[in-house]
Amino acid sequence: MPKDAIELRVTTQSKTMSFITKSDQINYSNQDDAVLRQLGKRPLLNRNFGFMSILGLACSALCSWEGILVTSVPSLSLGGPAAVIWAFVVGWIGTISVTATMAELASAAPTAGGQYHWVAMIAPESCAAFLTYVVAWLTTLAWQAMAITASYTTTTILLGIVVLSNPTYTPQSWHTILTMWATTLFAVLINLTGGRTLARFEGVILVLHLAGFFGILVPLVYFAPHNPPEFVFTTFYNNGGWSSQALSFFVGFPTVATALIGADCAVHMSEEIQSAALVVPRALMYSIFINGALAFAVIVGLMFSISDLESAIEAASTMFYSFLQIFQSAVKSTTGACLMAGIIFVLSIASSISVYASASRMMWSFSRDRGLPLSRHLVKLTKNALPMNSILATTTITIVLSLIVLASSVALSALLSLVVAALYSSYLLVCCLLLWRRCTGGFQPYAPGSDVLASGHLSWGPWKLPEPLGTVNNVFACLYSALLLFWSFWPQANNPTPETFNWSVLVFGAVLFFSVFWYIVRARRYFKGPIREV
């Protein structure tokens, strides 16, 4: 094995460290850097993020209550309002479980690599390098696809507002592309200002995220006539032509559940966070609870406020999203609806900024371990410890792939569908491997000052679910991840056409095939997992 390859299962390091406690508010960087060195990584990035700023980044990247207005369209049209409500509840519970499992690992090993670094730690030695490589590719490409998705969603919200205010306007493909480029460049410029500015910006966004929630929900439920509870909670449809109502529900389930996707965004910022072993898992859990509660309130309010379900569903074909028509019919004012939608647009831009930050750090981390083409260029930092090349590479990928819109919006949708399958396949593998380690005694209890990796055993971090809750939650996280991954490949309607077919199985299969093929042909000769730099 090459000298710079890290064997994460056994180490004889005797370095000591101590975690931040409530009575000790100094030396954040030294203690965080000690943990990072135990994991084999040199601390290169500045730790500008505290709890509130990383919570702001996580909340804005998830963009849950704003996102549910977008992702609920397919489920609403195919399964009805009750399908949207209950699909979100199931998805929220499942996401809490998966996030709690990842939070335990983030506390034990807070690195920007996230899932692939954890797989290298807990996978069997015989297949660790292979699984690490595949998961790293899936996670990196998923976050690149999420960056494109964020720009595309922001763009279509803006174009939808234009259509709402001027019904004679018909968006053209080149309008979409140019607007995507503009929103992308804005998000990237904020990222290029530096970590300290970004951290302050995310703190402000957290306030806007919460204030915007009331700016939407209050006028929506105050001005709109209300539907009876039976319509909201018990009205199911089967407009997809499936053989049963249950099948129709599960087919529409992934689109609603994805309103909370991307919970690992804070993980990929770990090396820029003070007291990361505690702050990262807390930010993960707080963001899921806050975003889930806000999104549930918004979707319930939206379902109660639908005055014309048929018109709302039809509006998706002209204004991109049903919520624009629902806003207009609720407040009885086009201007008011545009102002409400403007709040969603602003917060969607803020989400893009957070997503680009996480996507670029994931690319930088994989490049640091020589897993990507042009790694020696992508891994370079500016004098302010900013991964500028990775940020610019992420920007370039978005700009180039946005040109697909000129050929077919179906092709772009197929690319964007990679997000769910790729991220949840990485979550599933991590959860299953952690459960195996858990049941075989692979982790030793956390002890302040102990090495993260010592005596052939892994050590828990300072944040961990108590047993047996931890194991039960781990099992549930595995089951939920498998459930969502399975249904994410299904088309929305029976007997689909090329326009309605779910191409995610093709895109995911292609990415998986390429990563496996390239590992066998070449990568296995040089990629042995996360490189030990210290």
C-alpha positions, 0 to 999 in steps of 0.5 A, a space after each residue: 500500500 502506498 505510504 500516503 494511504 490511510 488505514 482508518 481501522 487501526 492506528 497507534 497515534 497517542 495524540 490527545 485532545 479535549 472537546 469544547 465544554 460549556 465552561 471552556 470557550 477558548 482554543 476552538 481551532 486547536 482542539 478541532 484541528 487535533 481531531 482532524 489530524 487524528 483522522 489523517 487530515 491537515 487543517 487547511 481551512 479557516 474555521 469561521 462558522 459557529 453554531 448559528 451561522 452553520 445552522 443558517 447554512 443548513 436551514 437555507 440549503 434544505 430550504 424545506 418550507 420553500 421547497 415543499 411548495 415546489 416538490 409537492 406539485 407531482 404528488 398533489 396532481 396525482 395523489 391529492 392533498 392528503 397524499 401530500 400531507 401524509 407523504 411529508 409526515 412519513 418523509 420527515 420522520 424518516 429524515 430525522 432518523 437518517 440525520 440522527 445516524 449521520 449526526 453520530 458519525 459526524 460527531 466521531 469524524 467531522 470531515 468535509 468528506 462526510 459519507 465517503 470518509 465514514 465508509 473508509 472508516 467502518 467498511 470491511 477492509 477487503 472492500 473499503 477502498 472500492 466502496 469509498 470510491 463509489 460513495 465519493 463519486 455518488 456524493 460528489 455528483 449528487 451535490 453537483 446535481 443539487 447545485 444545478 437543481 437549486 439554480 434551475 428552481 430559482 430560475 423557474 420561480 422567477 419566470 413563474 412570477 413573470 408569467 403570473 404578473 404578465 399572462 401573455 409572456 411565454 418563457 423561452 429556453 434561452 430565457 431559462 438558460 440566461 436566468 440560470 447563469 445569472 442566479 448561479 453567478 450571484 451565488 458564486 460571487 457570494 461564495 468567493 467573498 470568503 468564509 468569514 463573509 459567508 458565515 455572517 451572511 448565513 446568520 442573516 439568512 437564518 433570520 430571513 428564513 424564519 421571517 419569510 415563513 410568517 410572511 407567507 403563511 399569515 396572509 395565506 391562511 388569513 385571506 384564503 377561504 378554508 377547505 374542510 379538514 376532510 378535504 385536506 387530510 383524507 382526500 386521495 386521488 389516483 390520477 396516475 392510473 395505478 392499480 391501487 391507492 397505496 401504489 399511487 401514494 408511494 409513487 408520489 412519496 419521493 417528490 414530497 420527501 425530497 423537500 428535506 433532502 441534503 441534510 448532510 450539507 453541514 457535514 461537508 463544511 465541518 472543517 470550517 466549523 468551530 467545535 465541529 464534533 458538537 456543533 455539526 450534529 446539533 446543527 443537523 438535528 436542529 435544522 431538520 426539526 426546524 425545517 420540518 416543522 415550518 414545512 409541515 405548517 406551510 403545506 397544511 396551510 397551503 392545502 387548506 387554502 386551495 380554492 380551485 384544485 383543478 386550476 392549481 394543478 393546471 397552473 403548473 404547466 404555465 407558471 411552473 408551480 401550483 403555489 403561484 396560482 394558490 397565492 393569487 386565488 388566496 389573497 385575491 391580488 396578483 400584486 400580493 401574490 407576486 410579493 409573496 412569491 418574491 419572498 420564495 425567490 429571495 430565499 431560493 437564491 439564499 439556498 443556492 448560495 448554501 448549496 454551492 458552498 457545500 457542493 464545492 467543499 465536497 468536490 475539494 475534499 474528494 480532490 484532496 484524496 486524488 479521486 477526481 480528474 484534475 485533482 491537483 488543481 481543484 484542491 488548491 486554496 487561495 491565501 485566504 484558505 478558500 477552495 476557489 478552484 472547486 467553487 469555479 469548477 462547480 460553477 462551470 459544471 452548472 453553466 455547461 449542463 444548463 445548455 441541456 435545456 436548449 435540447 430538452 427539458 426532459 434531459 435536464 430533469 433526468 440529470 436532476 433526478 440523480 440527487 435523490 438516488 445518489 444521496 440516499 444510496 450513500 446514506 443507505 450504505 453508511 447506515 448499514 455499515 454503521 449498524 454492522 459495526 454497532 452490532 459487532 462491537 466496532 465502536 468504543 465509548 466516547 472518552 474526552 481526550 481519547 483518540 478517535 481511532 485507537 487499538 483497532 476500534 473506532 470511538 464515538 464522538 461526544 454526540 451520540 444517541 443512547 442505547 438501545 435507541 441508537 440501534 433501533 434508530 439505525 435500523 429504521 434509518 436503513 429501512 427508510 433509506 431503502 424505501 425511498 431509494 426504491 420508490 425514487 425510480 418509479 415514474 409518476 404515471 402508469 404506462 409513461 411516455 418518454 416525457 413522463 418516464 422517470 429517467 433517474 434509474 438510467 442516470 444513476 445506473 450510468 454514474 454507478 457503472 462508470 465509477 465501478 468501471 473506472 475503479 476496476 480499470 484504473 482507480 484501484 491502482 492509486 485510490 486507497 481511500 482518504 490519504 493520510 496527510 499527517 
